[in-house]
C-alpha cells in the first residue's frame, strides 16, 4: 500500500498521509504504480468532462480540462518541462545544463515550451468529443506515466543526488514493463486503433527523449521525467486526433 500512496502523492495533488516517509527503495517500488495513478488522474478528468460536456462548448471545456489537468499534478511536470527546455534547447555542456535545471528562474525557452505545449493540448482536446474524448483523458496520463517509470529504470540518473537518483533503477524493469504493457492494452480496449496509435506515439516520443537526455545529460533528472510526461501526453493527444 505504501508504494501506491507514494506514487499517488508524488504525481498528484491527492495527499492521503502528509507525514508519509519514504526511502529510495520505497520510491523505486512506487514506479510500478505510476501507470495506475495516471489512470486515476484520467478518470477524474473524464468524470469532469462527462459532467460538463452538455453544458459547455468544446473550446471552453478543452480550456478547463487543460488547466485542471496541470493543476491536479501541482503543475510539477510543467515546471520540469520549463527547466528542461531552458537547459537543453540551446547548446551548452552537461555541467552547465544541470546547473540551469537547478535554477528556480524560468527563461525564454521554458516559457515558450510551456505555452506551446498547453496550446497543443488545448487544441487536441477541443478536437475530440464524446467517447473519443473520454478515452483520451483516461489513457493518455496512464501511458505517459508508465513511460516515465520505464525511463527511470532504463536510464542512469544524471546526478548522484536528487529526485532522479532517488527513483532510479537498481531493480529489474519487469514491474514497470508490465505496467506499460497494461497501459497500452487499456488504450487498445478503450479506443481501438486510435488508442494503439496513441500508445505508439508515447513510446516513440519516449525513445527520442531518452536518447536526447542520455546524450545531453548522461541520464535523467526529475525535471526531465516531468518533461517526458508532458511531451508524451501531447503526442498521445495529437495521435488521437489524427486517428
Kinemage of the C-alpha trace (Angstrom):
@kinemage 1
@onewidth
@group {chain A} dominant
@subgroup {mainchain}
@vectorlist {calphas} color= white
{ca unk a 1} P 0.000 0.000 0.000
{ca unk a 2} L 2.839 2.411 0.806
{ca unk a 3} L 4.347 2.385 -2.719
{ca unk a 4} L 0.935 3.172 -4.220
{ca unk a 5} L 0.355 6.047 -1.783
{ca unk a 6} L 3.812 7.419 -2.556
{ca unk a 7} L 3.086 7.353 -6.284
{ca unk a 8} L -0.325 8.964 -5.726
{ca unk a 9} L 1.032 11.748 -3.544
{ca unk a 10} L 4.087 12.329 -5.711
{ca unk a 11} L 2.240 12.521 -9.037
{ca unk a 12} L -0.996 14.266 -7.994
{ca unk a 13} L -2.378 16.794 -5.512
{ca unk a 14} L -4.050 13.988 -3.556
{ca unk a 15} L -2.461 13.723 -0.124
{ca unk a 16} L -3.677 10.811 1.997
{ca unk a 17} L -0.819 10.793 4.531
{ca unk a 18} L 1.077 14.114 4.695
{ca unk a 19} L 3.686 12.621 7.040
{ca unk a 20} L 4.381 9.559 4.880
{ca unk a 21} L 8.122 8.923 4.874
{ca unk a 22} L 9.982 7.211 2.050
{ca unk a 23} L 13.484 5.964 1.422
{ca unk a 24} L 14.927 5.383 -2.087
{ca unk a 25} L 13.806 1.742 -2.031
{ca unk a 26} L 10.211 2.853 -1.394
{ca unk a 27} L 10.419 5.335 -4.268
{ca unk a 28} L 11.723 2.654 -6.608
{ca unk a 29} L 8.861 0.325 -5.677
{ca unk a 30} L 6.382 3.140 -6.299
{ca unk a 31} L 7.327 3.255 -10.007
{ca unk a 32} L 5.217 0.183 -10.723
{ca unk a 33} L 2.131 2.163 -9.655
{ca unk a 34} L 2.708 5.215 -11.849
{ca unk a 35} L 0.509 3.945 -14.685
{ca unk a 36} L -2.382 3.231 -12.301
{ca unk a 37} L -2.063 6.687 -10.761
{ca unk a 38} L -2.156 8.125 -14.282
{ca unk a 39} L -5.343 6.184 -14.997
{ca unk a 40} L -6.907 7.514 -11.783
{ca unk a 41} L -5.976 11.045 -12.789
{ca unk a 42} L -7.513 10.379 -16.201
{ca unk a 43} L -10.724 9.066 -14.651
{ca unk a 44} L -11.068 12.286 -12.656
{ca unk a 45} L -10.609 14.348 -15.829
{ca unk a 46} L -13.043 12.137 -17.748
{ca unk a 47} L -15.588 12.485 -14.939
{ca unk a 48} L -15.345 16.268 -15.102
{ca unk a 49} L -15.669 16.179 -18.895
{ca unk a 50} L -18.718 13.880 -18.690
{ca unk a 51} L -20.382 16.186 -16.148
{ca unk a 52} L -19.819 19.351 -18.183
{ca unk a 53} L -19.798 18.417 -21.882
{ca unk a 54} L -23.555 19.010 -22.261
{ca unk a 55} L -23.261 22.475 -20.760
{ca unk a 56} L -20.061 23.851 -22.230
{ca unk a 57} L -18.946 24.289 -25.844
{ca unk a 58} L -15.888 22.286 -26.918
{ca unk a 59} L -13.461 25.202 -26.659
{ca unk a 60} L -14.497 26.159 -23.129
{ca unk a 61} L -14.426 22.539 -21.975
{ca unk a 62} L -10.994 21.992 -23.536
{ca unk a 63} L -9.614 25.089 -21.795
{ca unk a 64} L -10.996 23.971 -18.430
{ca unk a 65} L -9.612 20.452 -18.835
{ca unk a 66} L -6.165 21.751 -19.846
{ca unk a 67} L -5.882 23.905 -16.720
{ca unk a 68} L -7.371 21.266 -14.424
{ca unk a 69} L -5.006 18.612 -15.831
{ca unk a 70} L -1.984 20.708 -14.884
{ca unk a 71} L -3.428 21.743 -11.505
{ca unk a 72} L -4.114 18.137 -10.452
{ca unk a 73} L -0.377 17.468 -10.774
{ca unk a 74} L 0.589 20.637 -8.837
{ca unk a 75} L 1.993 21.964 -12.140
{ca unk a 76} L 5.025 19.825 -11.277
{ca unk a 77} L 5.526 18.345 -14.747
{ca unk a 78} L 5.162 21.722 -16.441
{ca unk a 79} L 7.908 23.027 -14.161
{ca unk a 80} L 10.077 20.116 -15.290
{ca unk a 81} L 9.336 20.922 -18.916
{ca unk a 82} L 10.284 24.578 -18.429
{ca unk a 83} L 13.551 23.732 -16.681
{ca unk a 84} L 14.427 21.094 -19.283
{ca unk a 85} L 13.765 23.481 -22.152
{ca unk a 86} L 15.902 26.211 -20.595
{ca unk a 87} L 18.744 23.739 -20.028
{ca unk a 88} L 18.666 21.649 -23.182
{ca unk a 89} L 17.306 23.673 -26.114
{ca unk a 90} L 20.395 25.850 -26.503
{ca unk a 91} L 23.855 24.366 -26.892
{ca unk a 92} L 25.784 24.046 -23.648
{ca unk a 93} L 27.809 21.430 -21.815
{ca unk a 94} L 26.409 18.862 -19.403
{ca unk a 95} L 27.539 20.621 -16.228
{ca unk a 96} L 26.042 23.952 -17.267
{ca unk a 97} L 22.785 22.263 -18.328
{ca unk a 98} L 22.434 20.634 -14.897
{ca unk a 99} L 23.099 23.994 -13.227
{ca unk a 100} L 20.356 25.626 -15.280
{ca unk a 101} L 17.898 22.875 -14.360
{ca unk a 102} L 18.518 23.587 -10.647
{ca unk a 103} L 17.842 27.301 -11.102
{ca unk a 104} L 14.322 28.233 -9.940
{ca unk a 105} L 14.061 31.020 -12.511
{ca unk a 106} L 12.316 30.344 -15.825
{ca unk a 107} L 13.832 31.635 -19.055
{ca unk a 108} L 12.503 32.322 -22.526
{ca unk a 109} L 12.879 28.747 -23.727
{ca unk a 110} L 10.959 27.454 -20.733
{ca unk a 111} L 8.101 29.919 -21.144
{ca unk a 112} L 7.776 29.152 -24.840
{ca unk a 113} L 7.891 25.389 -24.233
{ca unk a 114} L 5.109 25.502 -21.619
{ca unk a 115} L 2.961 27.868 -23.686
{ca unk a 116} L 3.400 25.754 -26.807
{ca unk a 117} L 2.616 22.517 -25.021
{ca unk a 118} L -0.536 23.899 -23.392
{ca unk a 119} L -1.668 25.198 -26.769
{ca unk a 120} L -1.193 21.769 -28.366
{ca unk a 121} L -3.060 20.038 -25.545
{ca unk a 122} L -5.899 22.539 -25.676
{ca unk a 123} L -6.264 22.262 -29.452
{ca unk a 124} L -6.194 18.463 -29.340
{ca unk a 125} L -8.795 18.278 -26.573
{ca unk a 126} L -11.013 20.757 -28.441
{ca unk a 127} L -10.812 18.487 -31.498
{ca unk a 128} L -12.086 15.440 -29.584
{ca unk a 129} L -15.626 14.789 -28.407
{ca unk a 130} L -17.816 12.103 -26.905
{ca unk a 131} L -16.338 8.632 -26.245
{ca unk a 132} L -13.076 9.509 -28.001
{ca unk a 133} L -12.512 12.449 -25.629
{ca unk a 134} L -13.269 10.360 -22.538
{ca unk a 135} L -10.946 7.581 -23.717
{ca unk a 136} L -8.144 10.055 -24.451
{ca unk a 137} L -8.448 11.586 -20.991
{ca unk a 138} L -8.145 8.206 -19.267
{ca unk a 139} L -5.444 6.548 -21.342
{ca unk a 140} L -3.108 9.490 -22.003
{ca unk a 141} L -1.998 10.098 -18.376
{ca unk a 142} L -1.592 6.344 -17.818
{ca unk a 143} L 0.593 5.889 -20.884
{ca unk a 144} L 2.754 8.922 -20.122
{ca unk a 145} L 3.420 7.902 -16.523
{ca unk a 146} L 4.213 4.331 -17.493
{ca unk a 147} L 6.779 5.792 -19.894
{ca unk a 148} L 8.360 7.914 -17.142
{ca unk a 149} L 8.609 4.857 -14.875
{ca unk a 150} L 10.348 2.890 -17.618
{ca unk a 151} L 12.796 5.739 -18.263
{ca unk a 152} L 13.672 5.819 -14.562
{ca unk a 153} L 14.591 2.122 -14.788
{ca unk a 154} L 16.438 2.091 -18.094
{ca unk a 155} L 18.392 5.363 -17.869
{ca unk a 156} L 21.002 6.206 -15.228
{ca unk a 157} L 20.451 9.259 -13.021
{ca unk a 158} L 22.271 12.349 -14.277
{ca unk a 159} L 23.144 13.364 -10.709
{ca unk a 160} L 24.324 11.321 -7.746
{ca unk a 161} L 21.769 13.072 -5.525
{ca unk a 162} L 18.298 14.458 -6.011
{ca unk a 163} L 14.935 13.152 -7.147
{ca unk a 164} L 16.337 11.347 -10.178
{ca unk a 165} L 18.883 9.452 -8.105
{ca unk a 166} L 16.254 8.564 -5.509
{ca unk a 167} L 13.862 6.997 -8.004
{ca unk a 168} L 16.422 5.485 -10.399
{ca unk a 169} L 16.909 1.810 -11.365
{ca unk a 170} L 18.751 -0.768 -9.270
{ca unk a 171} L 15.940 -3.280 -9.816
{ca unk a 172} L 14.772 -5.156 -12.892
{ca unk a 173} L 12.314 -3.450 -15.242
{ca unk a 174} L 9.704 -6.232 -15.054
{ca unk a 175} L 7.042 -4.390 -12.964
{ca unk a 176} L 7.383 -1.169 -14.947
{ca unk a 177} L 7.332 -3.032 -18.272
{ca unk a 178} L 4.231 -4.960 -17.198
{ca unk a 179} L 2.532 -1.684 -16.236
{ca unk a 180} L 3.449 -0.129 -19.600
{ca unk a 181} L 2.055 -3.123 -21.497
{ca unk a 182} L -1.123 -2.965 -19.395
{ca unk a 183} L -1.482 0.743 -20.205
{ca unk a 184} L -1.058 0.004 -23.917
{ca unk a 185} L -3.646 -2.790 -23.695
{ca unk a 186} L -6.019 -0.395 -21.920
{ca unk a 187} L -5.513 2.108 -24.730
{ca unk a 188} L -6.448 -0.519 -27.295
{ca unk a 189} L -9.531 -1.578 -25.336
{ca unk a 190} L -10.778 1.961 -24.781
{ca unk a 191} L -10.069 3.464 -28.183
{ca unk a 192} L -9.149 0.660 -30.593
{ca unk a 193} L -6.790 1.662 -33.370
{ca unk a 194} L -6.674 5.261 -32.126
{ca unk a 195} L -5.625 4.080 -28.662
{ca unk a 196} L -2.876 1.856 -30.031
{ca unk a 197} L -1.652 4.727 -32.187
{ca unk a 198} L -1.552 6.921 -29.064
{ca unk a 199} L 0.478 4.246 -27.246
{ca unk a 200} L 2.887 4.055 -30.170
{ca unk a 201} L 3.238 7.854 -30.178
{ca unk a 202} L 4.022 7.897 -26.456
{ca unk a 203} L 6.727 5.266 -26.611
{ca unk a 204} L 8.222 6.698 -29.812
{ca unk a 205} L 8.440 10.078 -28.085
{ca unk a 206} L 9.985 8.343 -25.091
{ca unk a 207} L 12.669 6.717 -27.211
{ca unk a 208} L 13.639 10.047 -28.769
{ca unk a 209} L 13.651 11.836 -25.416
{ca unk a 210} L 15.671 9.082 -23.735
{ca unk a 211} L 18.357 9.373 -26.414
{ca unk a 212} L 18.355 13.159 -26.041
{ca unk a 213} L 18.626 13.052 -22.246
{ca unk a 214} L 21.377 10.434 -22.384
{ca unk a 215} L 23.375 12.453 -24.916
{ca unk a 216} L 22.980 15.856 -23.257
{ca unk a 217} L 22.805 14.935 -19.558
{ca unk a 218} L 24.239 11.441 -19.325
{ca unk a 219} L 20.913 10.230 -17.927
{ca unk a 220} L 17.715 11.657 -16.484
{ca unk a 221} L 16.675 14.062 -13.738
{ca unk a 222} L 13.334 14.641 -12.055
{ca unk a 223} L 12.818 17.607 -14.379
{ca unk a 224} L 13.452 15.530 -17.481
{ca unk a 225} L 10.924 12.919 -16.336
{ca unk a 226} L 8.354 15.689 -15.925
{ca unk a 227} L 9.165 16.952 -19.403
{ca unk a 228} L 8.802 13.426 -20.794
{ca unk a 229} L 5.358 13.086 -19.216
{ca unk a 230} L 4.131 16.385 -20.651
{ca unk a 231} L 5.563 15.859 -24.135
{ca unk a 232} L 4.352 12.263 -24.399
{ca unk a 233} L 0.863 13.310 -23.273
{ca unk a 234} L 0.794 15.886 -26.048
{ca unk a 235} L 1.988 13.254 -28.542
{ca unk a 236} L -0.785 10.873 -27.456
{ca unk a 237} L -3.489 13.530 -27.769
{ca unk a 238} L -2.302 14.553 -31.231
{ca unk a 239} L -2.278 10.887 -32.272
{ca unk a 240} L -5.836 10.506 -31.022
{ca unk a 241} L -6.978 13.455 -33.105
{ca unk a 242} L -5.178 12.125 -36.194
{ca unk a 243} L -6.539 8.579 -35.949
